[in-house]
Amino acid sequence: MNEEKNEQRDKGVPAGFERGTDGPKVIVAGVDGSDTSWRAAAYAAGLARRQNALLAVVYVQPMLAGSAALGAPVAEMTEEVAEELLAEIRTATDRLRGIHEVRWEFHTFRGDPYSGLVKAAEELTADAVVVGASEQAGHRIIGSVAVRLVKTGRWPVTVVP
């Protein structure tokens, strides 16, 4: 037990913090604009509202090195996607204002979706991670982001269909 507390201290986790013991304080929801990611965000918002937790909506901007080499304005495109996602989230929360109040933040990280969500969950000291099920057929063979997050074993992970 002392080793775990020392490890948490070394990672910058506040003293006395014990992940998930009193219910979640921070719930990370990964969004990428897909239908399943929006359902995951809605589910996470419901959890956050009921638990009085902070909902951290996270978009991971892909690093497309091959496209950048071809001169495509990749960074600009991913910034536009992030801005569109944020606008959609704000529209949804404005519609629900006064009915359902949820404390939320929007974060963007760069990299592949798995690494970006792990980094987000660690930096935000997440108690839970909610993601949408993969809509890509190839992920049934090589594994999806959700499966990789579950295998990481650091947080409860909810996969929303």
C-alpha positions in Angstrom: 0.0 0.0 0.0 2.8 2.4 0.8 4.5 1.7 -2.5 1.3 2.7 -4.3 1.1 6.0 -2.4 4.7 6.7 -3.1 4.1 5.9 -6.8 1.1 8.3 -6.8 3.2 11.0 -5.1 5.9 10.5 -7.7 3.4 10.9 -10.5 2.1 14.2 -9.1 -1.2 12.8 -7.7 -2.4 14.8 -4.7 -1.7 13.4 -1.3 -4.6 11.4 0.1 -5.9 10.8 -3.4 -7.2 7.3 -3.9 -8.6 6.7 -7.4 -12.4 6.0 -7.5 -12.9 5.4 -3.8 -15.8 7.9 -3.3 -17.1 7.6 -6.8 -15.7 9.3 -9.8 -14.5 13.0 -9.5 -13.3 13.2 -13.1 -14.8 11.2 -16.0 -12.9 11.3 -19.4 -15.0 10.9 -22.5 -13.2 10.4 -25.8 -14.9 12.0 -28.8 -13.9 12.0 -32.5 -17.2 13.0 -34.1 -18.4 9.4 -34.7 -21.9 8.4 -33.7 -20.6 6.0 -31.0 -18.3 8.7 -29.6 -21.3 11.1 -29.2 -23.3 8.4 -27.5 -20.3 7.8 -25.2 -20.1 11.5 -24.4 -23.9 11.6 -23.6 -23.5 8.5 -21.4 -20.5 10.1 -19.6 -22.4 13.3 -19.1 -25.2 11.4 -17.4 -22.7 9.7 -15.1 -21.0 13.0 -14.4 -24.3 14.7 -13.6 -25.4 11.9 -11.2 -22.0 11.7 -9.5 -21.5 15.5 -9.5 -18.2 14.8 -11.3 -16.3 16.8 -13.8 -16.8 15.6 -17.4 -13.6 16.0 -19.4 -14.4 15.7 -23.1 -11.3 14.8 -24.9 -10.5 15.0 -28.7 -7.2 13.5 -29.8 -5.8 15.2 -32.8 -4.2 12.6 -35.0 -0.6 13.1 -36.1 -0.6 12.2 -39.8 3.1 12.3 -40.7 2.5 10.9 -44.2 0.0 13.6 -45.0 2.2 16.3 -43.7 5.0 15.2 -45.9 2.7 15.6 -48.9 2.0 19.2 -47.9 -1.5 18.7 -46.6 -2.4 21.2 -43.9 -3.0 18.5 -41.3 -2.6 20.6 -38.2 -5.1 23.1 -39.6 -7.6 20.3 -40.5 -7.4 18.8 -37.0 -7.8 22.2 -35.4 -11.0 22.7 -37.4 -12.3 19.3 -36.3 -11.6 20.3 -32.7 -13.4 23.6 -33.1 -16.4 21.8 -34.7 -16.6 19.3 -31.9 -16.4 22.0 -29.3 -19.2 24.0 -31.1 -21.4 20.8 -31.1 -20.8 20.2 -27.4 -21.6 23.8 -26.6 -24.8 23.6 -28.6 -25.9 20.5 -26.8 -25.2 21.9 -23.4 -27.0 25.1 -24.2 -30.1 23.1 -25.2 -30.0 21.3 -21.8 -29.2 24.3 -19.7 -31.6 24.5 -16.8 -32.6 20.9 -17.3 -29.4 19.0 -16.7 -26.3 20.8 -15.4 -23.0 19.2 -15.9 -19.6 20.6 -15.2 -17.4 20.0 -18.2 -14.2 20.9 -19.9 -13.0 20.3 -23.4 -9.4 19.2 -24.0 -7.4 18.4 -27.1 -4.3 16.2 -27.2 -2.1 15.2 -30.1 -1.1 11.7 -31.1 -2.8 8.4 -31.7 -6.2 8.0 -30.0 -5.0 5.4 -27.5 -1.9 7.3 -26.3 -3.8 10.6 -26.3 -6.6 9.2 -24.1 -4.1 7.6 -21.7 -2.2 10.9 -21.5 -5.5 12.8 -20.9 -6.7 10.4 -18.2 -3.3 10.6 -16.4 -3.0 14.4 -16.6 -6.6 14.9 -15.6 -6.4 12.3 -12.8 -9.4 10.5 -14.2 -11.4 8.0 -12.2 -13.1 6.6 -15.3 -12.9 6.6 -19.1 -15.8 6.3 -21.5 -15.4 5.7 -25.2 -17.5 4.6 -28.1 -17.2 1.2 -29.6 -15.1 1.1 -32.8 -17.0 1.4 -36.0 -14.1 0.0 -38.1 -14.1 -3.7 -39.1 -10.4 -4.1 -38.8 -10.4 -3.4 -35.1 -12.1 -6.7 -34.5 -8.8 -8.3 -35.6 -6.0 -6.0 -34.3 -7.9 -4.4 -31.3 -9.6 -1.2 -30.8 -8.7 1.8 -28.7 -11.4 0.6 -26.2 -9.8 -2.8 -25.9 -6.4 -1.4 -25.4 -7.7 1.0 -22.7 -9.3 -1.9 -20.9 -6.1 -3.9 -21.0 -4.2 -0.9 -19.6 -6.1 -1.6 -16.4 -5.6 1.9 -14.8 -9.2 3.0 -14.8 -12.7 1.6 -15.2 -13.5 1.8 -18.9 -17.0 1.9 -20.2 -17.5 1.1 -23.9 -20.7 2.5 -25.4 -22.1 0.8 -28.5 
